[in-house]
Amino acid sequence: MPPSSSSPPSPTLARSLVDIASLDLAARVEMAIERAFGSALPFARRAMPDVDARSDASSDASEGEWIAAVVAAERVHALVDALRAVAVEHESANQNAAESAPNANEGAARARARARRARYARACRELTAAIDGDRACAEEASRANAREAVEAFGDADADERARDARTVAVAACERAVGSVERYKTCTFHGIEVRVLETALANGVGARLWNAARTLSERLARAPETVRGKTVLEVGAGVGTCGILAAKLGARSVTLSDFEEPLLEALDRSVVENGCAATCSARALDWRRELEREPTPTTNPRRAPLADDEVFDVIIGSDVLYEREHVLALPACVDRRLAADGACWLVNASRYAGMFEELVDALRARRLRVDVVHDHDAFIVASSTRPIKVKDWHDDFEKTIRVVRASPLD
């Protein structure tokens, strides 16, 4: 997310920022992506029609929601910068007026003060509308300390319109603080799982993605996949699949991720689901696994996995986002999968080349990769034919199974 400016912009720039914030959604998406990445990404352009300015509290995360978070950052920071710029300009004008003798320009000065109050009131109203109309904006307003920017305008003689706008905006900022977290309840074949979602600024794993639902549905239909076994969920995010595995009778479950805010949320979800006896959150960075190094953690109570720690089952959903994952994820699977274990991965396809490279990297480690075609249970198809990206995602997520290759493979 773009950081807030360390010093307020000029009044002219501040007015232009407010104008940017009022652009239509598609234009803001395009501008935000250009600023964040230097160019508009192809997948982002495809996702744009699905972006809605109002976040649906019942929906799972999607590329559209992630892009909406980028847009929200642009919009909120533009308004926060505009509010701070008006405050600085107004304070400077008041100081100059106090140091100068009255003159013929007093009327013009009053006109400029009225214009500043009007800009301030407009920015407050825009911020209030953004917070109340879009959860992503509310989250960003909380992170950006928008209330401080609203209260920075110290005009004791503000007109009624400016005072009313400030009061409403402060109340909106207070509501925003409480919007960052929420519990989401999912039910899979009668088994309820409650997971804590936090702000997407904590990482894409802060929300429940549809691929996790797909994997959870399949686990619930085939509980013997995890029952009585040790389970590692890689890239656990909110931990839906791993917590479900614990409730399906897994002997132990390790929920792994590497961002401490996500791990802290996982700790709370484990307690919420009453499975702390068999389920725990631990730091695991696949890049470190590639180098066979322990994952560092800022939490001394969160011990890294032991060098020789392996699991009967590894599960993961939406685990292929960046090119470095192509080599790092297979290294993690190879290091942590027991000799007779199985790894189940569900993902939405985003880049065909990356998928094929991932399969090649898994096979290069003497791991066998099969495609699951049955949607009701884990029924594995033959792996004699080449695997293409459409096998993993064709209007919905598909599953692959990874096991250690036999001498005959």
Secondary structure, DSSP 8 states (H G I E B T S, - for coil): -----SS---HHHHHHHHHHHTS-HHHHHHHHHHHHHSS--HHHHHHGGG--SS--TTS-B-HHHHHHHHHHHHHHHHHHHHHHHHHHHHHHHHHHHHHS---TTHHHHHHHHHHHHHHHHHHHHHHHHHHHH-HHHHHHHHHTTHHHHHHT---TT--HHHHHHHHHHHHHHHHHHTTS-EEEEEEETTEEEEEEE--GGG-GGGS-BHHHHHHHHHHHH-GGGTTTSEEEETT-TT-HHHHHHHHTT-SEEEEEES-HHHHHHHHHHHHHTT-TTTEEEEE--HHHHHTT-----S-TTS----TT--EEEEEEES---STTHHHHHHHHHHHHEEEEEEEEEEE--S-HHHHHHHHHHHHHTTEEEEEE--SSS--B--SSS---HHHHBSSSBEEEEEEE--TT-
